[in-house]
């Protein structure tokens, strides 16, 4: 039970009539930006986390300034 070209064209025409061309255009743009964001999030390397509660140098510096 696969769809042929004719069935897909009929479905696309019905969807176009239901939503209109402006709505489909904005929907396509939103979907494209969502896919782009997902791909960039997946391809980023995870940041290393501190081991055993050790503070990062930036946190240590800001924590010692107020204890004079």
Biopython code that builds the backbone (N, CA, C, O; Angstrom):
import numpy as np
from Bio.PDB.StructureBuilder import StructureBuilder

atoms = [
    (1, "UNK", "N", (0.839, -1.179, 0.000)),
    (1, "UNK", "CA", (0.000, 0.000, 0.000)),
    (1, "UNK", "C", (0.881, 1.238, 0.000)),
    (1, "UNK", "O", (1.006, 1.911, 1.023)),
    (2, "UNK", "N", (1.486, 1.542, -1.127)),
    (2, "UNK", "CA", (2.312, 2.737, -1.222)),
    (2, "UNK", "C", (1.595, 3.796, -2.041)),
    (2, "UNK", "O", (0.718, 3.492, -2.850)),
    (3, "UNK", "N", (1.979, 5.029, -1.818)),
    (3, "UNK", "CA", (1.377, 6.146, -2.531)),
    (3, "UNK", "C", (2.143, 6.406, -3.811)),
    (3, "UNK", "O", (3.374, 6.393, -3.823)),
    (4, "UNK", "N", (1.415, 6.642, -4.883)),
    (4, "UNK", "CA", (2.032, 6.999, -6.150)),
    (4, "UNK", "C", (2.107, 8.511, -6.293)),
    (4, "UNK", "O", (1.684, 9.251, -5.405)),
    (5, "UNK", "N", (2.636, 8.953, -7.396)),
    (5, "UNK", "CA", (2.779, 10.386, -7.656)),
    (5, "UNK", "C", (1.414, 11.060, -7.712)),
    (5, "UNK", "O", (1.251, 12.160, -7.183)),
    (6, "UNK", "N", (0.446, 10.433, -8.334)),
    (6, "UNK", "CA", (-0.885, 11.021, -8.475)),
    (6, "UNK", "C", (-1.538, 11.242, -7.112)),
    (6, "UNK", "O", (-2.124, 12.297, -6.872)),
    (7, "UNK", "N", (-1.444, 10.268, -6.230)),
    (7, "UNK", "CA", (-2.029, 10.405, -4.901)),
    (7, "UNK", "C", (-1.350, 11.520, -4.108)),
    (7, "UNK", "O", (-2.019, 12.290, -3.420)),
    (8, "UNK", "N", (-0.027, 11.605, -4.204)),
    (8, "UNK", "CA", (0.683, 12.662, -3.483)),
    (8, "UNK", "C", (0.300, 14.039, -3.997)),
    (8, "UNK", "O", (0.156, 14.967, -3.201)),
    (9, "UNK", "N", (0.134, 14.199, -5.293)),
    (9, "UNK", "CA", (-0.269, 15.488, -5.856)),
    (9, "UNK", "C", (-1.669, 15.865, -5.379)),
    (9, "UNK", "O", (-1.918, 17.023, -5.045)),
    (10, "UNK", "N", (-2.575, 14.904, -5.346)),
    (10, "UNK", "CA", (-3.933, 15.176, -4.861)),
    (10, "UNK", "C", (-3.907, 15.597, -3.392)),
    (10, "UNK", "O", (-4.606, 16.534, -3.008)),
    (11, "UNK", "N", (-3.120, 14.926, -2.582)),
    (11, "UNK", "CA", (-3.007, 15.275, -1.164)),
    (11, "UNK", "C", (-2.418, 16.680, -1.006)),
    (11, "UNK", "O", (-2.904, 17.459, -0.185)),
    (12, "UNK", "N", (-1.391, 17.012, -1.772)),
    (12, "UNK", "CA", (-0.789, 18.343, -1.688)),
    (12, "UNK", "C", (-1.766, 19.435, -2.108)),
    (12, "UNK", "O", (-1.778, 20.505, -1.501)),
    (13, "UNK", "N", (-2.581, 19.195, -3.127)),
    (13, "UNK", "CA", (-3.580, 20.173, -3.560)),
    (13, "UNK", "C", (-4.630, 20.382, -2.473)),
    (13, "UNK", "O", (-5.035, 21.516, -2.214)),
    (14, "UNK", "N", (-5.068, 19.306, -1.839)),
    (14, "UNK", "CA", (-6.052, 19.421, -0.759)),
    (14, "UNK", "C", (-5.476, 20.211, 0.410)),
    (14, "UNK", "O", (-6.158, 21.065, 0.976)),
    (15, "UNK", "N", (-4.227, 19.934, 0.775)),
    (15, "UNK", "CA", (-3.579, 20.663, 1.870)),
    (15, "UNK", "C", (-3.431, 22.135, 1.504)),
    (15, "UNK", "O", (-3.634, 23.003, 2.353)),
    (16, "UNK", "N", (-3.083, 22.427, 0.264)),
    (16, "UNK", "CA", (-2.956, 23.811, -0.187)),
    (16, "UNK", "C", (-4.290, 24.538, -0.106)),
    (16, "UNK", "O", (-4.341, 25.696, 0.309)),
    (17, "UNK", "N", (-5.364, 23.874, -0.494)),
    (17, "UNK", "CA", (-6.690, 24.484, -0.408)),
    (17, "UNK", "C", (-7.130, 24.703, 1.035)),
    (17, "UNK", "O", (-7.813, 25.682, 1.335)),
    (18, "UNK", "N", (-6.742, 23.798, 1.925)),
    (18, "UNK", "CA", (-7.152, 23.914, 3.323)),
    (18, "UNK", "C", (-6.411, 25.038, 4.049)),
    (18, "UNK", "O", (-7.024, 25.797, 4.800)),
    (19, "UNK", "N", (-5.108, 25.150, 3.834)),
    (19, "UNK", "CA", (-4.310, 26.096, 4.607)),
    (19, "UNK", "C", (-3.992, 27.387, 3.871)),
    (19, "UNK", "O", (-3.784, 28.415, 4.516)),
    (20, "UNK", "N", (-3.947, 27.371, 2.573)),
    (20, "UNK", "CA", (-3.592, 28.554, 1.820)),
    (20, "UNK", "C", (-2.087, 28.642, 1.624)),
    (20, "UNK", "O", (-1.315, 28.056, 2.382)),
    (21, "UNK", "N", (-1.683, 29.375, 0.608)),
    (21, "UNK", "CA", (-0.261, 29.424, 0.260)),
    (21, "UNK", "C", (0.561, 30.208, 1.276)),
    (21, "UNK", "O", (1.710, 29.848, 1.533)),
    (22, "UNK", "N", (0.009, 31.268, 1.862)),
    (22, "UNK", "CA", (0.770, 32.062, 2.837)),
    (22, "UNK", "C", (1.053, 31.260, 4.101)),
    (22, "UNK", "O", (2.155, 31.309, 4.648)),
    (23, "UNK", "N", (0.058, 30.532, 4.550)),
    (23, "UNK", "CA", (0.238, 29.719, 5.750)),
    (23, "UNK", "C", (1.245, 28.601, 5.512)),
    (23, "UNK", "O", (2.071, 28.313, 6.378)),
    (24, "UNK", "N", (1.180, 27.966, 4.339)),
    (24, "UNK", "CA", (2.129, 26.895, 4.024)),
    (24, "UNK", "C", (3.542, 27.437, 3.901)),
    (24, "UNK", "O", (4.498, 26.764, 4.286)),
    (25, "UNK", "N", (3.687, 28.644, 3.370)),
    (25, "UNK", "CA", (5.012, 29.253, 3.246)),
    (25, "UNK", "C", (5.623, 29.514, 4.617)),
    (25, "UNK", "O", (6.787, 29.191, 4.854)),
    (26, "UNK", "N", (4.838, 30.096, 5.520)),
    (26, "UNK", "CA", (5.361, 30.358, 6.863)),
    (26, "UNK", "C", (5.610, 29.059, 7.620)),
    (26, "UNK", "O", (6.552, 28.960, 8.406)),
    (27, "UNK", "N", (4.758, 28.062, 7.378)),
    (27, "UNK", "CA", (4.954, 26.758, 8.013)),
    (27, "UNK", "C", (6.252, 26.116, 7.540)),
    (27, "UNK", "O", (6.981, 25.525, 8.337)),
    (28, "UNK", "N", (6.543, 26.231, 6.242)),
    (28, "UNK", "CA", (7.789, 25.691, 5.697)),
    (28, "UNK", "C", (9.008, 26.395, 6.261)),
    (28, "UNK", "O", (10.014, 25.753, 6.563)),
    (29, "UNK", "N", (8.927, 27.726, 6.406)),
    (29, "UNK", "CA", (10.041, 28.481, 6.985)),
    (29, "UNK", "C", (10.280, 28.080, 8.434)),
    (29, "UNK", "O", (11.423, 27.897, 8.852)),
    (30, "UNK", "N", (9.200, 27.942, 9.201)),
    (30, "UNK", "CA", (9.335, 27.540, 10.598)),
    (30, "UNK", "C", (9.921, 26.137, 10.730)),
    (30, "UNK", "O", (10.762, 25.877, 11.591)),
    (31, "UNK", "N", (9.466, 25.248, 9.869)),
    (31, "UNK", "CA", (9.980, 23.878, 9.903)),
    (31, "UNK", "C", (11.460, 23.845, 9.528)),
    (31, "UNK", "O", (12.238, 23.112, 10.139)),
    (32, "UNK", "N", (11.850, 24.630, 8.533)),
    (32, "UNK", "CA", (13.257, 24.693, 8.132)),
    (32, "UNK", "C", (14.153, 25.233, 9.228)),
    (32, "UNK", "O", (15.240, 24.704, 9.458)),
    (33, "UNK", "N", (13.703, 26.295, 9.916)),
    (33, "UNK", "CA", (14.520, 26.846, 10.995)),
    (33, "UNK", "C", (14.582, 25.889, 12.185)),
    (33, "UNK", "O", (15.600, 25.828, 12.875)),
    (34, "UNK", "N", (13.513, 25.147, 12.429)),
    (34, "UNK", "CA", (13.536, 24.167, 13.519)),
    (34, "UNK", "C", (14.510, 23.034, 13.215)),
    (34, "UNK", "O", (15.242, 22.589, 14.099)),
    (35, "UNK", "N", (14.521, 22.569, 11.974)),
    (35, "UNK", "CA", (15.451, 21.508, 11.581)),
    (35, "UNK", "C", (16.885, 22.002, 11.669)),
    (35, "UNK", "O", (17.772, 21.271, 12.111)),
    (36, "UNK", "N", (17.116, 23.246, 11.246)),
    (36, "UNK", "CA", (18.458, 23.827, 11.308)),
    (36, "UNK", "C", (18.936, 23.936, 12.761)),
    (36, "UNK", "O", (20.085, 23.613, 13.064)),
    (37, "UNK", "N", (18.068, 24.385, 13.644)),
    (37, "UNK", "CA", (18.417, 24.472, 15.060)),
    (37, "UNK", "C", (18.685, 23.118, 15.674)),
    (37, "UNK", "O", (19.600, 22.969, 16.485)),
    (38, "UNK", "N", (17.897, 22.131, 15.296)),
    (38, "UNK", "CA", (18.100, 20.777, 15.815)),
    (38, "UNK", "C", (19.430, 20.220, 15.363)),
    (38, "UNK", "O", (20.158, 19.619, 16.153)),
    (39, "UNK", "N", (19.756, 20.417, 14.083)),
    (39, "UNK", "CA", (21.033, 19.898, 13.572)),
    (39, "UNK", "C", (22.221, 20.572, 14.248)),
    (39, "UNK", "O", (23.215, 19.911, 14.549)),
    (40, "UNK", "N", (22.132, 21.879, 14.490)),
    (40, "UNK", "CA", (23.251, 22.564, 15.137)),
    (40, "UNK", "C", (23.386, 22.115, 16.592)),
    (40, "UNK", "O", (24.498, 22.012, 17.109)),
    (41, "UNK", "N", (22.268, 21.852, 17.247)),
    (41, "UNK", "CA", (22.322, 21.381, 18.634)),
    (41, "UNK", "C", (22.898, 19.982, 18.720)),
    (41, "UNK", "O", (23.626, 19.666, 19.661)),
    (42, "UNK", "N", (22.583, 19.149, 17.757)),
    (42, "UNK", "CA", (23.086, 17.771, 17.759)),
    (42, "UNK", "C", (24.574, 17.736, 17.436)),
    (42, "UNK", "O", (25.310, 16.914, 17.983)),
    (43, "UNK", "N", (25.022, 18.626, 16.548)),
    (43, "UNK", "CA", (26.413, 18.579, 16.126)),
    (43, "UNK", "C", (27.368, 19.253, 17.116)),
    (43, "UNK", "O", (28.580, 19.066, 17.017)),
    (44, "UNK", "N", (26.845, 20.032, 18.067)),
    (44, "UNK", "CA", (27.716, 20.663, 19.064)),
    (44, "UNK", "C", (28.295, 19.606, 19.992)),
    (44, "UNK", "O", (27.635, 18.623, 20.330)),
    (45, "UNK", "N", (29.535, 19.828, 20.394)),
    (45, "UNK", "CA", (30.155, 18.916, 21.342)),
    (45, "UNK", "C", (29.690, 19.276, 22.748)),
    (45, "UNK", "O", (29.586, 20.457, 23.080)),
    (46, "UNK", "N", (29.413, 18.289, 23.566)),
    (46, "UNK", "CA", (28.990, 18.591, 24.937)),
    (46, "UNK", "C", (30.133, 19.225, 25.733)),
    (46, "UNK", "O", (31.299, 18.864, 25.575)),
    (47, "UNK", "N", (29.771, 20.168, 26.583)),
    (47, "UNK", "CA", (30.779, 20.842, 27.400)),
    (47, "UNK", "C", (31.161, 19.936, 28.567)),
    (47, "UNK", "O", (30.293, 19.307, 29.173)),
    (48, "UNK", "N", (32.444, 19.866, 28.883)),
    (48, "UNK", "CA", (32.860, 19.018, 30.010)),
    (48, "UNK", "C", (32.342, 19.589, 31.322)),
    (48, "UNK", "O", (32.344, 20.802, 31.532)),
    (49, "UNK", "N", (31.903, 18.705, 32.193)),
    (49, "UNK", "CA", (31.394, 19.134, 33.490)),
    (49, "UNK", "C", (32.495, 18.997, 34.534)),
    (49, "UNK", "O", (33.354, 18.122, 34.423)),
    (50, "UNK", "N", (32.470, 19.864, 35.553)),
    (50, "UNK", "CA", (33.487, 19.782, 36.614)),
    (50, "UNK", "C", (33.412, 18.436, 37.330)),
    (50, "UNK", "O", (32.331, 17.878, 37.516)),
    (51, "UNK", "N", (34.572, 17.926, 37.725)),
    (51, "UNK", "CA", (34.634, 16.639, 38.417)),
    (51, "UNK", "C", (34.487, 16.819, 39.920)),
    (51, "UNK", "O", (35.106, 17.716, 40.493)),
    (52, "UNK", "N", (33.696, 16.002, 40.558)),
    (52, "UNK", "CA", (33.540, 15.928, 42.017)),
    (52, "UNK", "C", (33.296, 17.283, 42.668)),
    (52, "UNK", "O", (33.891, 17.570, 43.707)),
    (53, "UNK", "N", (32.458, 18.107, 42.105)),
    (53, "UNK", "CA", (32.092, 19.376, 42.714)),
    (53, "UNK", "C", (33.176, 20.431, 42.673)),
    (53, "UNK", "O", (33.047, 21.450, 43.351)),
    (54, "UNK", "N", (34.235, 20.234, 41.912)),
    (54, "UNK", "CA", (35.295, 21.241, 41.818)),
    (54, "UNK", "C", (34.748, 22.455, 41.084)),
    (54, "UNK", "O", (34.037, 22.326, 40.087)),
    (55, "UNK", "N", (35.087, 23.632, 41.586)),
    (55, "UNK", "CA", (34.598, 24.864, 40.979)),
    (55, "UNK", "C", (35.500, 25.274, 39.829)),
    (55, "UNK", "O", (36.694, 24.972, 39.830)),
    (56, "UNK", "N", (34.934, 25.956, 38.857)),
    (56, "UNK", "CA", (35.731, 26.461, 37.755)),
    (56, "UNK", "C", (36.509, 27.682, 38.219)),
    (56, "UNK", "O", (36.113, 28.299, 39.208)),
    (57, "UNK", "N", (37.601, 28.064, 37.553)),
    (57, "UNK", "CA", (38.393, 29.221, 37.957)),
    (57, "UNK", "C", (37.568, 30.504, 38.009)),
    (57, "UNK", "O", (37.814, 31.335, 38.883)),
    (58, "UNK", "N", (36.619, 30.698, 37.132)),
    (58, "UNK", "CA", (35.805, 31.911, 37.143)),
    (58, "UNK", "C", (34.929, 31.943, 38.395)),
    (58, "UNK", "O", (34.728, 33.013, 38.970)),
    (59, "UNK", "N", (34.411, 30.814, 38.824)),
    (59, "UNK", "CA", (33.565, 30.753, 40.015)),
    (59, "UNK", "C", (34.422, 30.975, 41.251)),
    (59, "UNK", "O", (33.973, 31.642, 42.183)),
    (60, "UNK", "N", (35.630, 30.447, 41.294)),
    (60, "UNK", "CA", (36.511, 30.635, 42.437)),
    (60, "UNK", "C", (36.904, 32.091, 42.576)),
    (60, "UNK", "O", (36.947, 32.611, 43.690)),
    (61, "UNK", "N", (37.192, 32.759, 41.473)),
    (61, "UNK", "CA", (37.584, 34.154, 41.511)),
    (61, "UNK", "C", (36.480, 35.025, 42.058)),
    (61, "UNK", "O", (36.733, 35.861, 42.925)),
    (62, "UNK", "N", (35.251, 34.854, 41.574)),
    (62, "UNK", "CA", (34.137, 35.691, 42.022)),
    (62, "UNK", "C", (33.752, 35.373, 43.462)),
    (62, "UNK", "O", (33.251, 36.252, 44.163)),
    (63, "UNK", "N", (33.967, 34.160, 43.916)),
    (63, "UNK", "CA", (33.627, 33.803, 45.285)),
    (63, "UNK", "C", (34.614, 34.374, 46.299)),
    (63, "UNK", "O", (34.218, 34.610, 47.441)),
    (64, "UNK", "N", (35.872, 34.607, 45.949)),
    (64, "UNK", "CA", (36.879, 35.110, 46.876)),
    (64, "UNK", "C", (36.895, 36.623, 46.974)),
    (64, "UNK", "O", (37.470, 37.156, 47.923)),
    (65, "UNK", "N", (36.293, 37.336, 46.037)),
    (65, "UNK", "CA", (36.361, 38.800, 46.030)),
    (65, "UNK", "C", (35.634, 39.406, 47.226)),
    (65, "UNK", "O", (36.114, 40.396, 47.779)),
    (66, "UNK", "N", (34.527, 38.869, 47.638)),
    (66, "UNK", "CA", (33.725, 39.468, 48.705)),
    (66, "UNK", "C", (34.148, 39.030, 50.089)),
    (66, "UNK", "O", (33.524, 39.480, 51.050)),
    (67, "UNK", "N", (35.152, 38.192, 50.276)),
    (67, "UNK", "CA", (35.509, 37.666, 51.599)),
    (67, "UNK", "C", (36.721, 38.348, 52.199)),
    (67, "UNK", "O", (37.516, 37.694, 52.874)),
    (68, "UNK", "N", (36.889, 39.652, 51.973)),
    (68, "UNK", "CA", (38.054, 40.357, 52.536)),
    (68, "UNK", "C", (37.862, 40.719, 53.950)),
    (68, "UNK", "O", (38.750, 41.314, 54.561)),
]
sb = StructureBuilder()
sb.init_structure("model")
sb.init_model(0)
sb.init_chain("A")
sb.init_seg("    ")
for serial, (resi, resn, name, xyz) in enumerate(atoms, 1):
    if name == "N":
        sb.init_residue(resn, " ", resi, " ")
    sb.init_atom(name, np.array(xyz, "f"), 0.0, 1.0, " ", f" {name:<3s}", serial, name[0])
structure = sb.get_structure()
